[in-house]
Amino acid sequence: MPDLWPVSDLHYFRITRLICLIRVIHSPKFLTFVLSMINYFEFYGIAESFNPEVALLKKQFYKLSKEYHPDFYATESEEKQQEILELSTINNKAWQTLSDPAKRLEYILRQHNLLEDGAKPQLPSDFLMEMMDINERLMEIDTAEQLASINNEVLAADEDIKLHINRLTADYETLDDTAKESRLNGILDLYYREKYLLRIKESLNTFAARF
């Protein structure tokens, strides 16, 4: 079971200071930037993990949902009510992210500055060659049987990637920092491969409408 600890006063102070900045600078982009600085695992008081215990996540989500429910602060100052509303928003975003395996994996990679919007992934040449071969055959499809053959090949490759991701993430929280860094790079490579395959699967769905 992942470690569970109370959200520290220092972490709470950090979050409330960030909320103060949100109030001062009214900008959607700045809000996105500030929210990205809040670690959802720390917010929930659990260890960073690709496979957190779902019951534990729910427990923290419901606990903070009650703690930061706006109705309990109806008689407080406007400033306090706004602070609670923003904490409630953070709680909802944390739950939406950490309760979804795909979003959680991407979130952890972003937390370690391994994912950047617009960055071009460096995929292995053998994988790219394999994908190029599939794309070329996809362009030459004449029958439903050919489509089914390529579809099965892509699904098998996708399943293989998922199995590798499961292996690499299974014991992640038990590793030291150096081992975690190496493991994260391996997970990142598989993440990009999975994204590449997703585009091919979308193409397959387009071709499927022709037969």
C-alpha positions in Angstrom: 0.0 0.0 0.0 1.3 3.5 -0.8 2.4 5.6 2.1 -0.2 8.0 3.4 0.6 11.1 5.4 -1.2 14.3 6.4 -0.8 17.2 4.0 1.9 19.2 5.8 1.5 22.8 7.0 4.3 23.8 4.7 2.6 22.3 1.6 -0.7 23.9 2.6 1.1 27.2 3.0 2.7 26.8 -0.5 -0.7 26.1 -2.1 -2.4 29.0 -0.4 0.4 31.3 -1.5 -0.1 30.1 -5.1 -3.8 30.8 -4.7 -3.0 34.4 -3.6 -1.0 34.8 -6.8 -4.0 33.6 -8.9 -6.1 36.3 -7.2 -3.6 39.0 -8.0 -2.9 38.1 -11.6 -6.2 37.4 -13.4 -5.0 35.4 -16.4 -6.2 32.0 -17.7 -2.6 31.2 -18.8 -1.2 32.2 -15.4 -3.9 30.0 -13.7 -2.8 27.0 -15.8 0.9 27.8 -14.9 0.1 28.0 -11.2 -2.0 24.8 -11.2 0.9 23.0 -12.9 3.1 23.9 -9.9 0.9 22.0 -7.5 1.9 18.4 -7.1 -1.3 16.3 -6.9 0.3 13.4 -5.1 1.5 15.8 -2.4 -1.9 17.5 -2.3 -3.5 14.0 -1.5 -0.6 13.1 0.8 0.3 9.9 -1.0 3.6 8.7 -2.6 4.1 9.3 -6.3 3.1 6.0 -8.0 1.9 4.8 -11.4 -0.4 2.4 -9.6 -1.8 4.1 -6.5 -4.5 2.3 -4.5 -7.8 3.4 -6.0 -9.5 3.2 -2.6 -6.9 5.5 -1.1 -7.3 8.1 -3.9 -11.1 8.0 -3.3 -10.7 8.4 0.4 -8.5 11.5 0.0 -10.8 12.9 -2.7 -13.9 12.6 -0.6 -12.2 13.8 2.5 -11.0 17.0 0.8 -14.3 17.4 -1.0 -15.9 17.7 2.4 -13.1 19.8 3.9 -13.2 22.3 1.0 -17.0 22.3 0.4 -18.0 25.9 -0.2 -21.3 25.5 1.8 -19.2 25.2 5.0 -17.7 28.6 4.5 -20.8 30.6 3.6 -20.3 33.0 6.6 -16.5 33.4 6.0 -15.0 36.4 4.3 -15.1 36.7 0.5 -11.4 36.1 0.3 -11.7 32.9 2.4 -14.6 31.7 0.3 -12.5 32.2 -2.9 -9.6 30.3 -1.4 -11.8 27.3 -0.6 -13.4 27.4 -4.1 -9.9 27.3 -5.6 -8.8 24.5 -3.3 -12.0 22.6 -4.3 -11.1 23.1 -8.0 -7.6 21.7 -7.3 -9.1 18.7 -5.6 -11.3 18.0 -8.6 -8.5 18.3 -11.0 -6.3 16.1 -8.9 -8.9 13.4 -8.8 -9.6 13.6 -12.6 -5.9 13.2 -13.3 -4.8 10.6 -10.7 -7.9 8.4 -11.1 -7.3 7.9 -14.8 -4.3 5.6 -15.6 -3.4 7.3 -18.9 -3.7 10.8 -17.5 -1.7 9.7 -14.4 1.1 8.3 -16.4 1.3 11.5 -18.5 1.1 13.6 -15.4 4.1 11.9 -13.8 6.2 12.3 -16.9 5.3 16.0 -17.0 6.1 16.4 -13.3 9.7 15.2 -14.1 9.9 17.6 -17.1 10.1 14.7 -19.6 7.1 15.8 -21.6 6.8 19.2 -23.3 4.1 20.4 -25.6 5.2 20.5 -29.2 8.4 18.5 -28.5 9.3 15.9 -31.2 9.9 12.4 -29.7 13.1 10.6 -30.5 11.9 7.1 -31.3 14.2 4.2 -32.2 14.8 3.7 -35.9 13.7 0.1 -35.9 10.3 1.0 -34.4 10.0 3.8 -37.0 10.8 1.5 -39.8 8.2 -1.0 -38.6 5.6 1.7 -38.4 6.5 3.1 -41.9 6.1 -0.4 -43.3 2.6 -0.7 -41.7 1.7 2.8 -43.1 2.8 1.8 -46.6 0.8 -1.4 -46.5 -2.2 0.6 -45.2 -2.0 2.8 -48.2 -2.2 -0.2 -50.5 -5.1 -2.0 -48.9 -7.6 -3.5 -51.3 -9.6 -5.9 -49.2 -11.2 -6.2 -45.8 -8.9 -9.2 -45.1 -5.8 -7.1 -45.6 -7.2 -4.5 -43.3 -8.0 -7.1 -40.6 -4.4 -8.5 -40.9 -2.8 -5.1 -40.3 -5.3 -4.2 -37.6 -4.3 -7.4 -35.7 -0.7 -6.6 -36.1 -1.2 -3.1 -34.7 -3.3 -4.4 -31.8 -0.6 -6.9 -30.9 2.1 -4.2 -31.0 -0.1 -2.0 -28.8 -0.7 -4.9 -26.3 3.1 -5.5 -26.2 3.7 -1.9 -25.3 1.1 -1.9 -22.6 2.7 -5.0 -21.1 6.1 -3.4 -21.1 4.7 -0.2 -19.4 3.1 -2.4 -16.7 6.4 -4.1 -16.0 8.3 -0.8 -15.8 5.7 0.9 -13.6 5.0 -2.0 -11.2 7.8 -1.4 -8.7 8.5 2.3 -9.5 7.9 3.6 -6.0 10.5 1.2 -4.5 13.4 2.5 -6.6 16.0 5.1 -5.6 16.1 8.4 -7.4 18.8 7.3 -9.9 16.9 4.1 -10.8 13.6 6.1 -11.1 15.2 8.5 -13.6 16.3 5.6 -15.8 12.9 3.9 -15.5 11.1 7.1 -16.4 13.1 7.4 -19.6 12.1 3.9 -20.5 8.4 4.7 -19.8 8.7 7.8 -21.9 9.9 5.9 -24.9 6.9 3.5 -24.5 4.6 6.4 -24.1 5.7 7.9 -27.4 5.4 4.5 -29.1 1.9 4.2 -27.8 1.0 7.6 -29.1 2.4 6.8 -32.5 0.3 3.6 -32.7 -2.8 5.6 -31.7 -2.5 7.6 -34.9 -2.2 4.4 -36.9 -5.3 3.0 -35.2 -7.2 6.1 -36.1 -6.1 5.6 -39.7 -7.3 2.0 -39.5 -10.7 3.2 -38.3 -10.9 5.6 -41.3 -10.0 2.8 -43.8 -12.5 0.4 -42.1 -15.4 2.6 -43.2 -14.5 1.8 -46.8 -15.2 -2.0 -46.4 
